[in-house]
Amino acid sequence: MSYEISVTENITLISLNDSPSDIAVTAKIFEFLSNDGIDVDMISQIPPHASTPCLSFTVNDDDLGKVFSAASKLRELLPEVKLGISSGNSKISVFGEEMRKCPGVASKVFTAIAESGTEARMITTSEVDISILVFSHDSKAVSSAIKKALN
């Protein structure tokens, strides 16, 4: 099986803790970002703990200034939300049409990351893609470990 592995550097992780579990609010959040010209990449929502989920997404580090501008609008809309911003990350993506009918690829990828001693900060998937956010200083070790595990 052949998988394409890519690394995207300079990624910022944004986390909105205690955000309302309301898709209309989520839509408004991404409308603010879009209106400020911020290109969002990975998106993950953790199911509600009590009554509020955590919504996380990534943007390019170059958009960090725009994120701070959008954050002020978000605070007006959602004063109870706790905003977390962490730059200096890398996204490692594993892509392959073969994943669609090949159980175990995620297991191999996650085992490789664990064995490299690296923290996965965020994970998103589709039927043909696994994307993992890691600290930038770990990206080479993680991408090498994944390549080794999949070949």
CNS distance restraints for C-alpha pairs under 8 A (distance, minus, plus):
assign (resid   1 and name CA) (resid  98 and name CA) 6.91 0.50 0.50
assign (resid   1 and name CA) (resid 151 and name CA) 7.80 0.50 0.50
assign (resid   2 and name CA) (resid  96 and name CA) 6.77 0.50 0.50
assign (resid   2 and name CA) (resid  98 and name CA) 7.76 0.50 0.50
assign (resid   2 and name CA) (resid 151 and name CA) 7.97 0.50 0.50
assign (resid   3 and name CA) (resid  94 and name CA) 6.40 0.50 0.50
assign (resid   3 and name CA) (resid  95 and name CA) 5.54 0.50 0.50
assign (resid   3 and name CA) (resid  96 and name CA) 4.83 0.50 0.50
assign (resid   3 and name CA) (resid 150 and name CA) 7.64 0.50 0.50
assign (resid   4 and name CA) (resid  93 and name CA) 7.86 0.50 0.50
assign (resid   4 and name CA) (resid  94 and name CA) 5.71 0.50 0.50
assign (resid   4 and name CA) (resid  95 and name CA) 5.06 0.50 0.50
assign (resid   4 and name CA) (resid  96 and name CA) 6.33 0.50 0.50
assign (resid   5 and name CA) (resid  92 and name CA) 7.00 0.50 0.50
assign (resid   5 and name CA) (resid  93 and name CA) 5.55 0.50 0.50
assign (resid   5 and name CA) (resid  94 and name CA) 4.60 0.50 0.50
assign (resid   5 and name CA) (resid  95 and name CA) 6.42 0.50 0.50
assign (resid   5 and name CA) (resid 143 and name CA) 7.33 0.50 0.50
assign (resid   5 and name CA) (resid 147 and name CA) 7.42 0.50 0.50
assign (resid   6 and name CA) (resid  92 and name CA) 5.70 0.50 0.50
assign (resid   6 and name CA) (resid  93 and name CA) 5.24 0.50 0.50
assign (resid   6 and name CA) (resid  94 and name CA) 6.72 0.50 0.50
assign (resid   6 and name CA) (resid 143 and name CA) 8.00 0.50 0.50
assign (resid   7 and name CA) (resid  90 and name CA) 6.66 0.50 0.50
assign (resid   7 and name CA) (resid  91 and name CA) 5.65 0.50 0.50
assign (resid   7 and name CA) (resid  92 and name CA) 4.56 0.50 0.50
assign (resid   7 and name CA) (resid  93 and name CA) 6.45 0.50 0.50
assign (resid   7 and name CA) (resid 139 and name CA) 7.41 0.50 0.50
assign (resid   7 and name CA) (resid 143 and name CA) 7.52 0.50 0.50
assign (resid   8 and name CA) (resid  90 and name CA) 5.50 0.50 0.50
assign (resid   8 and name CA) (resid  91 and name CA) 5.06 0.50 0.50
assign (resid   8 and name CA) (resid  92 and name CA) 6.48 0.50 0.50
assign (resid   9 and name CA) (resid  88 and name CA) 7.89 0.50 0.50
assign (resid   9 and name CA) (resid  89 and name CA) 6.56 0.50 0.50
assign (resid   9 and name CA) (resid  90 and name CA) 4.48 0.50 0.50
assign (resid   9 and name CA) (resid  91 and name CA) 6.56 0.50 0.50
assign (resid   9 and name CA) (resid 136 and name CA) 6.84 0.50 0.50
assign (resid  10 and name CA) (resid  60 and name CA) 5.99 0.50 0.50
assign (resid  10 and name CA) (resid  61 and name CA) 5.14 0.50 0.50
assign (resid  10 and name CA) (resid  62 and name CA) 7.79 0.50 0.50
assign (resid  10 and name CA) (resid  87 and name CA) 7.15 0.50 0.50
assign (resid  10 and name CA) (resid  88 and name CA) 5.59 0.50 0.50
assign (resid  10 and name CA) (resid  89 and name CA) 5.78 0.50 0.50
assign (resid  10 and name CA) (resid  90 and name CA) 6.03 0.50 0.50
assign (resid  10 and name CA) (resid 136 and name CA) 7.57 0.50 0.50
assign (resid  11 and name CA) (resid  58 and name CA) 6.47 0.50 0.50
assign (resid  11 and name CA) (resid  59 and name CA) 5.82 0.50 0.50
assign (resid  11 and name CA) (resid  60 and name CA) 4.68 0.50 0.50
assign (resid  11 and name CA) (resid  61 and name CA) 5.13 0.50 0.50
assign (resid  11 and name CA) (resid  87 and name CA) 6.01 0.50 0.50
assign (resid  11 and name CA) (resid  88 and name CA) 6.03 0.50 0.50
assign (resid  11 and name CA) (resid  89 and name CA) 4.83 0.50 0.50
assign (resid  11 and name CA) (resid  90 and name CA) 5.55 0.50 0.50
assign (resid  11 and name CA) (resid  91 and name CA) 7.03 0.50 0.50
assign (resid  12 and name CA) (resid  58 and name CA) 5.46 0.50 0.50
assign (resid  12 and name CA) (resid  59 and name CA) 5.31 0.50 0.50
assign (resid  12 and name CA) (resid  60 and name CA) 5.87 0.50 0.50
assign (resid  12 and name CA) (resid  61 and name CA) 5.28 0.50 0.50
assign (resid  12 and name CA) (resid  64 and name CA) 7.42 0.50 0.50
assign (resid  12 and name CA) (resid  85 and name CA) 6.92 0.50 0.50
assign (resid  12 and name CA) (resid  86 and name CA) 5.50 0.50 0.50
assign (resid  12 and name CA) (resid  87 and name CA) 4.00 0.50 0.50
assign (resid  12 and name CA) (resid  88 and name CA) 6.36 0.50 0.50
assign (resid  12 and name CA) (resid  89 and name CA) 6.16 0.50 0.50
assign (resid  13 and name CA) (resid  56 and name CA) 7.05 0.50 0.50
assign (resid  13 and name CA) (resid  57 and name CA) 5.96 0.50 0.50
assign (resid  13 and name CA) (resid  58 and name CA) 4.61 0.50 0.50
assign (resid  13 and name CA) (resid  59 and name CA) 6.75 0.50 0.50
assign (resid  13 and name CA) (resid  84 and name CA) 7.89 0.50 0.50
assign (resid  13 and name CA) (resid  85 and name CA) 5.80 0.50 0.50
assign (resid  13 and name CA) (resid  86 and name CA) 5.11 0.50 0.50
assign (resid  13 and name CA) (resid  87 and name CA) 6.20 0.50 0.50
assign (resid  13 and name CA) (resid  89 and name CA) 7.53 0.50 0.50
assign (resid  14 and name CA) (resid  56 and name CA) 5.50 0.50 0.50
assign (resid  14 and name CA) (resid  57 and name CA) 5.40 0.50 0.50
assign (resid  14 and name CA) (resid  58 and name CA) 5.94 0.50 0.50
assign (resid  14 and name CA) (resid  59 and name CA) 7.75 0.50 0.50
assign (resid  14 and name CA) (resid  83 and name CA) 7.25 0.50 0.50
assign (resid  14 and name CA) (resid  84 and name CA) 5.67 0.50 0.50
assign (resid  14 and name CA) (resid  85 and name CA) 4.73 0.50 0.50
assign (resid  14 and name CA) (resid  86 and name CA) 6.58 0.50 0.50
assign (resid  15 and name CA) (resid  54 and name CA) 6.84 0.50 0.50
assign (resid  15 and name CA) (resid  55 and name CA) 5.81 0.50 0.50
assign (resid  15 and name CA) (resid  56 and name CA) 4.23 0.50 0.50
assign (resid  15 and name CA) (resid  57 and name CA) 6.64 0.50 0.50
assign (resid  15 and name CA) (resid  82 and name CA) 7.94 0.50 0.50
assign (resid  15 and name CA) (resid  83 and name CA) 5.82 0.50 0.50
assign (resid  15 and name CA) (resid  84 and name CA) 4.86 0.50 0.50
assign (resid  15 and name CA) (resid  85 and name CA) 6.51 0.50 0.50
assign (resid  16 and name CA) (resid  54 and name CA) 5.66 0.50 0.50
assign (resid  16 and name CA) (resid  55 and name CA) 5.13 0.50 0.50
assign (resid  16 and name CA) (resid  56 and name CA) 6.09 0.50 0.50
assign (resid  16 and name CA) (resid  81 and name CA) 6.06 0.50 0.50
assign (resid  16 and name CA) (resid  82 and name CA) 5.74 0.50 0.50
assign (resid  16 and name CA) (resid  83 and name CA) 4.89 0.50 0.50
assign (resid  16 and name CA) (resid  84 and name CA) 6.44 0.50 0.50
assign (resid  17 and name CA) (resid  52 and name CA) 7.89 0.50 0.50
assign (resid  17 and name CA) (resid  53 and name CA) 6.85 0.50 0.50
assign (resid  17 and name CA) (resid  54 and name CA) 4.56 0.50 0.50
assign (resid  17 and name CA) (resid  55 and name CA) 6.59 0.50 0.50
assign (resid  17 and name CA) (resid  81 and name CA) 5.71 0.50 0.50
assign (resid  17 and name CA) (resid  82 and name CA) 4.96 0.50 0.50
assign (resid  17 and name CA) (resid  83 and name CA) 6.36 0.50 0.50
assign (resid  17 and name CA) (resid  84 and name CA) 7.64 0.50 0.50
assign (resid  18 and name CA) (resid  52 and name CA) 4.96 0.50 0.50
assign (resid  18 and name CA) (resid  53 and name CA) 5.81 0.50 0.50
assign (resid  18 and name CA) (resid  54 and name CA) 5.86 0.50 0.50
assign (resid  18 and name CA) (resid  80 and name CA) 6.99 0.50 0.50
assign (resid  18 and name CA) (resid  81 and name CA) 5.17 0.50 0.50
assign (resid  18 and name CA) (resid  82 and name CA) 6.42 0.50 0.50
assign (resid  19 and name CA) (resid  52 and name CA) 5.70 0.50 0.50
assign (resid  19 and name CA) (resid  53 and name CA) 5.83 0.50 0.50
assign (resid  19 and name CA) (resid  54 and name CA) 6.00 0.50 0.50
assign (resid  19 and name CA) (resid  55 and name CA) 6.80 0.50 0.50
assign (resid  19 and name CA) (resid  78 and name CA) 7.52 0.50 0.50
assign (resid  19 and name CA) (resid  80 and name CA) 7.60 0.50 0.50
assign (resid  19 and name CA) (resid  81 and name CA) 5.37 0.50 0.50
assign (resid  19 and name CA) (resid  82 and name CA) 7.89 0.50 0.50
assign (resid  20 and name CA) (resid  25 and name CA) 7.05 0.50 0.50
assign (resid  20 and name CA) (resid  51 and name CA) 7.57 0.50 0.50
assign (resid  20 and name CA) (resid  52 and name CA) 5.32 0.50 0.50
assign (resid  20 and name CA) (resid  53 and name CA) 6.66 0.50 0.50
assign (resid  21 and name CA) (resid  25 and name CA) 7.93 0.50 0.50
assign (resid  21 and name CA) (resid  48 and name CA) 6.93 0.50 0.50
assign (resid  21 and name CA) (resid  51 and name CA) 7.10 0.50 0.50
assign (resid  21 and name CA) (resid  52 and name CA) 5.67 0.50 0.50
assign (resid  21 and name CA) (resid  53 and name CA) 6.06 0.50 0.50
assign (resid  22 and name CA) (resid  26 and name CA) 6.43 0.50 0.50
assign (resid  23 and name CA) (resid  27 and name CA) 6.02 0.50 0.50
assign (resid  24 and name CA) (resid  28 and name CA) 6.28 0.50 0.50
assign (resid  25 and name CA) (resid  29 and name CA) 6.24 0.50 0.50
assign (resid  26 and name CA) (resid  30 and name CA) 6.47 0.50 0.50
assign (resid  27 and name CA) (resid  31 and name CA) 6.10 0.50 0.50
assign (resid  28 and name CA) (resid  32 and name CA) 6.26 0.50 0.50
assign (resid  29 and name CA) (resid  33 and name CA) 6.52 0.50 0.50
assign (resid  29 and name CA) (resid  74 and name CA) 6.84 0.50 0.50
assign (resid  30 and name CA) (resid  34 and name CA) 6.00 0.50 0.50
assign (resid  31 and name CA) (resid  35 and name CA) 5.99 0.50 0.50
assign (resid  32 and name CA) (resid  36 and name CA) 6.34 0.50 0.50
assign (resid  32 and name CA) (resid  70 and name CA) 6.21 0.50 0.50
assign (resid  32 and name CA) (resid  73 and name CA) 7.48 0.50 0.50
assign (resid  32 and name CA) (resid  74 and name CA) 7.77 0.50 0.50
assign (resid  33 and name CA) (resid  37 and name CA) 6.48 0.50 0.50
assign (resid  33 and name CA) (resid  38 and name CA) 5.23 0.50 0.50
assign (resid  33 and name CA) (resid  39 and name CA) 7.60 0.50 0.50
assign (resid  33 and name CA) (resid  40 and name CA) 7.90 0.50 0.50
assign (resid  33 and name CA) (resid  67 and name CA) 7.39 0.50 0.50
assign (resid  33 and name CA) (resid  70 and name CA) 6.20 0.50 0.50
assign (resid  34 and name CA) (resid  38 and name CA) 5.44 0.50 0.50
assign (resid  34 and name CA) (resid  39 and name CA) 6.93 0.50 0.50
assign (resid  36 and name CA) (resid  66 and name CA) 6.50 0.50 0.50
assign (resid  36 and name CA) (resid  70 and name CA) 6.86 0.50 0.50
assign (resid  37 and name CA) (resid  66 and name CA) 7.79 0.50 0.50
assign (resid  38 and name CA) (resid  59 and name CA) 7.21 0.50 0.50
assign (resid  38 and name CA) (resid  63 and name CA) 6.25 0.50 0.50
assign (resid  38 and name CA) (resid  66 and name CA) 6.87 0.50 0.50
assign (resid  38 and name CA) (resid  67 and name CA) 7.35 0.50 0.50
assign (resid  39 and name CA) (resid  59 and name CA) 6.19 0.50 0.50
assign (resid  39 and name CA) (resid  60 and name CA) 7.50 0.50 0.50
assign (resid  39 and name CA) (resid  63 and name CA) 7.98 0.50 0.50
assign (resid  40 and name CA) (resid  57 and name CA) 6.77 0.50 0.50
assign (resid  40 and name CA) (resid  58 and name CA) 5.84 0.50 0.50
assign (resid  40 and name CA) (resid  59 and name CA) 5.01 0.50 0.50
assign (resid  40 and name CA) (resid  60 and name CA) 7.89 0.50 0.50
assign (resid  41 and name CA) (resid  57 and name CA) 6.71 0.50 0.50
assign (resid  41 and name CA) (resid  58 and name CA) 5.36 0.50 0.50
assign (resid  41 and name CA) (resid  59 and name CA) 5.95 0.50 0.50
assign (resid  42 and name CA) (resid  57 and name CA) 5.19 0.50 0.50
assign (resid  42 and name CA) (resid  58 and name CA) 5.25 0.50 0.50
assign (resid  42 and name CA) (resid  59 and name CA) 7.89 0.50 0.50
assign (resid  42 and name CA) (resid 124 and name CA) 6.67 0.50 0.50
assign (resid  42 and name CA) (resid 131 and name CA) 7.98 0.50 0.50
assign (resid  43 and name CA) (resid  55 and name CA) 7.55 0.50 0.50
assign (resid  43 and name CA) (resid  56 and name CA) 5.83 0.50 0.50
assign (resid  43 and name CA) (resid  57 and name CA) 4.26 0.50 0.50
assign (resid  43 and name CA) (resid  58 and name CA) 6.80 0.50 0.50
assign (resid  43 and name CA) (resid 124 and name CA) 7.27 0.50 0.50
assign (resid  44 and name CA) (resid  55 and name CA) 6.00 0.50 0.50
assign (resid  44 and name CA) (resid  56 and name CA) 5.25 0.50 0.50
assign (resid  44 and name CA) (resid  57 and name CA) 6.19 0.50 0.50
assign (resid  44 and name CA) (resid 122 and name CA) 7.86 0.50 0.50
assign (resid  44 and name CA) (resid 123 and name CA) 7.83 0.50 0.50
assign (resid  44 and name CA) (resid 124 and name CA) 6.78 0.50 0.50
assign (resid  45 and name CA) (resid  53 and name CA) 6.75 0.50 0.50
assign (resid  45 and name CA) (resid  54 and name CA) 5.72 0.50 0.50
assign (resid  45 and name CA) (resid  55 and name CA) 4.44 0.50 0.50
assign (resid  45 and name CA) (resid  56 and name CA) 6.18 0.50 0.50
assign (resid  46 and name CA) (resid  53 and name CA) 5.46 0.50 0.50
assign (resid  46 and name CA) (resid  54 and name CA) 5.21 0.50 0.50
assign (resid  46 and name CA) (resid  55 and name CA) 6.46 0.50 0.50
assign (resid  47 and name CA) (resid  52 and name CA) 7.81 0.50 0.50
assign (resid  47 and name CA) (resid  53 and name CA) 5.19 0.50 0.50
assign (resid  47 and name CA) (resid  54 and name CA) 7.28 0.50 0.50
assign (resid  48 and name CA) (resid  52 and name CA) 4.58 0.50 0.50
assign (resid  48 and name CA) (resid  53 and name CA) 3.81 0.50 0.50
assign (resid  48 and name CA) (resid  54 and name CA) 7.21 0.50 0.50
assign (resid  49 and name CA) (resid  53 and name CA) 5.98 0.50 0.50
assign (resid  59 and name CA) (resid  63 and name CA) 6.65 0.50 0.50
assign (resid  59 and name CA) (resid  64 and name CA) 7.76 0.50 0.50
assign (resid  60 and name CA) (resid  64 and name CA) 7.30 0.50 0.50
assign (resid  61 and name CA) (resid  87 and name CA) 6.35 0.50 0.50
assign (resid  61 and name CA) (resid  88 and name CA) 7.51 0.50 0.50
assign (resid  63 and name CA) (resid  67 and name CA) 6.21 0.50 0.50
assign (resid  64 and name CA) (resid  68 and name CA) 6.49 0.50 0.50
assign (resid  65 and name CA) (resid  69 and name CA) 6.64 0.50 0.50
assign (resid  66 and name CA) (resid  70 and name CA) 6.24 0.50 0.50
assign (resid  67 and name CA) (resid  71 and name CA) 5.92 0.50 0.50
assign (resid  68 and name CA) (resid  72 and name CA) 6.65 0.50 0.50
assign (resid  69 and name CA) (resid  73 and name CA) 7.15 0.50 0.50
assign (resid  70 and name CA) (resid  74 and name CA) 6.29 0.50 0.50
assign (resid  71 and name CA) (resid  75 and name CA) 6.08 0.50 0.50
assign (resid  72 and name CA) (resid  76 and name CA) 6.48 0.50 0.50
assign (resid  73 and name CA) (resid  77 and name CA) 6.44 0.50 0.50
assign (resid  74 and name CA) (resid  78 and name CA) 5.71 0.50 0.50
assign (resid  74 and name CA) (resid  79 and name CA) 7.57 0.50 0.50
assign (resid  75 and name CA) (resid  79 and name CA) 4.67 0.50 0.50
assign (resid  75 and name CA) (resid  80 and name CA) 7.76 0.50 0.50
assign (resid  75 and name CA) (resid  81 and name CA) 7.22 0.50 0.50
assign (resid  88 and name CA) (resid 135 and name CA) 6.36 0.50 0.50
assign (resid  88 and name CA) (resid 136 and name CA) 5.72 0.50 0.50
assign (resid  89 and name CA) (resid 133 and name CA) 6.60 0.50 0.50
assign (resid  89 and name CA) (resid 134 and name CA) 5.61 0.50 0.50
assign (resid  89 and name CA) (resid 135 and name CA) 4.38 0.50 0.50
assign (resid  89 and name CA) (resid 136 and name CA) 4.49 0.50 0.50
assign (resid  90 and name CA) (resid 133 and name CA) 5.69 0.50 0.50
assign (resid  90 and name CA) (resid 134 and name CA) 5.44 0.50 0.50
assign (resid  90 and name CA) (resid 135 and name CA) 5.98 0.50 0.50
assign (resid  90 and name CA) (resid 136 and name CA) 4.87 0.50 0.50
assign (resid  90 and name CA) (resid 139 and name CA) 6.26 0.50 0.50
assign (resid  91 and name CA) (resid 131 and name CA) 6.48 0.50 0.50
assign (resid  91 and name CA) (resid 132 and name CA) 5.59 0.50 0.50
assign (resid  91 and name CA) (resid 133 and name CA) 4.50 0.50 0.50
assign (resid  91 and name CA) (resid 134 and name CA) 6.41 0.50 0.50
assign (resid  91 and name CA) (resid 139 and name CA) 7.91 0.50 0.50
assign (resid  92 and name CA) (resid 131 and name CA) 5.57 0.50 0.50
assign (resid  92 and name CA) (resid 132 and name CA) 5.25 0.50 0.50
assign (resid  92 and name CA) (resid 133 and name CA) 6.39 0.50 0.50
assign (resid  92 and name CA) (resid 134 and name CA) 7.67 0.50 0.50
assign (resid  92 and name CA) (resid 139 and name CA) 7.30 0.50 0.50
assign (resid  92 and name CA) (resid 143 and name CA) 6.79 0.50 0.50
assign (resid  93 and name CA) (resid 129 and name CA) 6.79 0.50 0.50
assign (resid  93 and name CA) (resid 130 and name CA) 5.64 0.50 0.50
assign (resid  93 and name CA) (resid 131 and name CA) 4.27 0.50 0.50
assign (resid  93 and name CA) (resid 132 and name CA) 6.42 0.50 0.50
assign (resid  94 and name CA) (resid 129 and name CA) 5.58 0.50 0.50
assign (resid  94 and name CA) (resid 130 and name CA) 5.18 0.50 0.50
assign (resid  94 and name CA) (resid 131 and name CA) 6.36 0.50 0.50
assign (resid  95 and name CA) (resid  99 and name CA) 7.92 0.50 0.50
assign (resid  95 and name CA) (resid 128 and name CA) 5.72 0.50 0.50
assign (resid  95 and name CA) (resid 129 and name CA) 4.51 0.50 0.50
assign (resid  95 and name CA) (resid 130 and name CA) 6.65 0.50 0.50
assign (resid  96 and name CA) (resid 128 and name CA) 5.37 0.50 0.50
assign (resid  96 and name CA) (resid 129 and name CA) 6.62 0.50 0.50
assign (resid  97 and name CA) (resid 128 and name CA) 5.30 0.50 0.50
assign (resid  98 and name CA) (resid 102 and name CA) 6.25 0.50 0.50
assign (resid  98 and name CA) (resid 128 and name CA) 7.22 0.50 0.50
assign (resid  99 and name CA) (resid 103 and name CA) 7.14 0.50 0.50
assign (resid  99 and name CA) (resid 105 and name CA) 6.73 0.50 0.50
assign (resid  99 and name CA) (resid 127 and name CA) 6.50 0.50 0.50
assign (resid  99 and name CA) (resid 128 and name CA) 5.23 0.50 0.50
assign (resid  99 and name CA) (resid 129 and name CA) 7.71 0.50 0.50
assign (resid 100 and name CA) (resid 127 and name CA) 5.33 0.50 0.50
assign (resid 100 and name CA) (resid 128 and name CA) 5.79 0.50 0.50
assign (resid 104 and name CA) (resid 108 and name CA) 6.30 0.50 0.50
assign (resid 105 and name CA) (resid 109 and name CA) 6.22 0.50 0.50
assign (resid 105 and name CA) (resid 150 and name CA) 7.78 0.50 0.50
assign (resid 106 and name CA) (resid 110 and name CA) 5.99 0.50 0.50
assign (resid 106 and name CA) (resid 130 and name CA) 7.32 0.50 0.50
assign (resid 107 and name CA) (resid 111 and name CA) 5.95 0.50 0.50
assign (resid 108 and name CA) (resid 112 and name CA) 6.10 0.50 0.50
assign (resid 108 and name CA) (resid 146 and name CA) 7.72 0.50 0.50
assign (resid 108 and name CA) (resid 149 and name CA) 6.19 0.50 0.50
assign (resid 108 and name CA) (resid 150 and name CA) 7.04 0.50 0.50
assign (resid 109 and name CA) (resid 113 and name CA) 6.35 0.50 0.50
assign (resid 109 and name CA) (resid 146 and name CA) 5.62 0.50 0.50
assign (resid 109 and name CA) (resid 149 and name CA) 6.94 0.50 0.50
assign (resid 109 and name CA) (resid 150 and name CA) 7.59 0.50 0.50
assign (resid 110 and name CA) (resid 114 and name CA) 6.14 0.50 0.50
assign (resid 111 and name CA) (resid 115 and name CA) 6.04 0.50 0.50
assign (resid 112 and name CA) (resid 116 and name CA) 6.22 0.50 0.50
assign (resid 112 and name CA) (resid 142 and name CA) 7.39 0.50 0.50
assign (resid 112 and name CA) (resid 145 and name CA) 5.38 0.50 0.50
assign (resid 112 and name CA) (resid 146 and name CA) 5.54 0.50 0.50
assign (resid 112 and name CA) (resid 149 and name CA) 6.24 0.50 0.50
assign (resid 113 and name CA) (resid 117 and name CA) 6.66 0.50 0.50
assign (resid 113 and name CA) (resid 118 and name CA) 5.91 0.50 0.50
assign (resid 113 and name CA) (resid 119 and name CA) 7.62 0.50 0.50
assign (resid 113 and name CA) (resid 120 and name CA) 7.50 0.50 0.50
assign (resid 113 and name CA) (resid 142 and name CA) 5.80 0.50 0.50
assign (resid 113 and name CA) (resid 145 and name CA) 6.79 0.50 0.50
assign (resid 113 and name CA) (resid 146 and name CA) 7.04 0.50 0.50
assign (resid 114 and name CA) (resid 118 and name CA) 6.12 0.50 0.50
assign (resid 114 and name CA) (resid 119 and name CA) 7.54 0.50 0.50
assign (resid 116 and name CA) (resid 141 and name CA) 6.72 0.50 0.50
assign (resid 116 and name CA) (resid 142 and name CA) 6.38 0.50 0.50
assign (resid 116 and name CA) (resid 145 and name CA) 6.68 0.50 0.50
assign (resid 118 and name CA) (resid 134 and name CA) 7.45 0.50 0.50
assign (resid 118 and name CA) (resid 138 and name CA) 6.64 0.50 0.50
assign (resid 118 and name CA) (resid 142 and name CA) 7.23 0.50 0.50
assign (resid 119 and name CA) (resid 134 and name CA) 6.39 0.50 0.50
assign (resid 119 and name CA) (resid 135 and name CA) 7.71 0.50 0.50
assign (resid 120 and name CA) (resid 132 and name CA) 6.31 0.50 0.50
assign (resid 120 and name CA) (resid 133 and name CA) 5.90 0.50 0.50
assign (resid 120 and name CA) (resid 134 and name CA) 5.29 0.50 0.50
assign (resid 121 and name CA) (resid 132 and name CA) 7.31 0.50 0.50
assign (resid 121 and name CA) (resid 133 and name CA) 5.28 0.50 0.50
assign (resid 121 and name CA) (resid 134 and name CA) 5.54 0.50 0.50
assign (resid 121 and name CA) (resid 135 and name CA) 7.70 0.50 0.50
assign (resid 122 and name CA) (resid 132 and name CA) 5.76 0.50 0.50
assign (resid 122 and name CA) (resid 133 and name CA) 5.00 0.50 0.50
assign (resid 122 and name CA) (resid 134 and name CA) 7.48 0.50 0.50
assign (resid 123 and name CA) (resid 130 and name CA) 7.30 0.50 0.50
assign (resid 123 and name CA) (resid 131 and name CA) 5.71 0.50 0.50
assign (resid 123 and name CA) (resid 132 and name CA) 4.63 0.50 0.50
assign (resid 123 and name CA) (resid 133 and name CA) 6.41 0.50 0.50
assign (resid 124 and name CA) (resid 130 and name CA) 6.07 0.50 0.50
assign (resid 124 and name CA) (resid 131 and name CA) 5.29 0.50 0.50
assign (resid 124 and name CA) (resid 132 and name CA) 6.67 0.50 0.50
assign (resid 125 and name CA) (resid 129 and name CA) 5.46 0.50 0.50
assign (resid 125 and name CA) (resid 130 and name CA) 4.45 0.50 0.50
assign (resid 125 and name CA) (resid 131 and name CA) 6.12 0.50 0.50
assign (resid 126 and name CA) (resid 130 and name CA) 6.57 0.50 0.50
assign (resid 134 and name CA) (resid 138 and name CA) 6.52 0.50 0.50
assign (resid 134 and name CA) (resid 139 and name CA) 6.48 0.50 0.50
assign (resid 135 and name CA) (resid 139 and name CA) 6.75 0.50 0.50
assign (resid 138 and name CA) (resid 142 and name CA) 6.13 0.50 0.50
assign (resid 139 and name CA) (resid 143 and name CA) 5.99 0.50 0.50
assign (resid 140 and name CA) (resid 144 and name CA) 6.05 0.50 0.50
assign (resid 141 and name CA) (resid 145 and name CA) 6.09 0.50 0.50
assign (resid 142 and name CA) (resid 146 and name CA) 6.13 0.50 0.50
assign (resid 143 and name CA) (resid 147 and name CA) 6.13 0.50 0.50
assign (resid 144 and name CA) (resid 148 and name CA) 6.17 0.50 0.50
assign (resid 145 and name CA) (resid 149 and name CA) 6.15 0.50 0.50
assign (resid 146 and name CA) (resid 150 and name CA) 6.16 0.50 0.50
assign (resid 147 and name CA) (resid 151 and name CA) 6.15 0.50 0.50
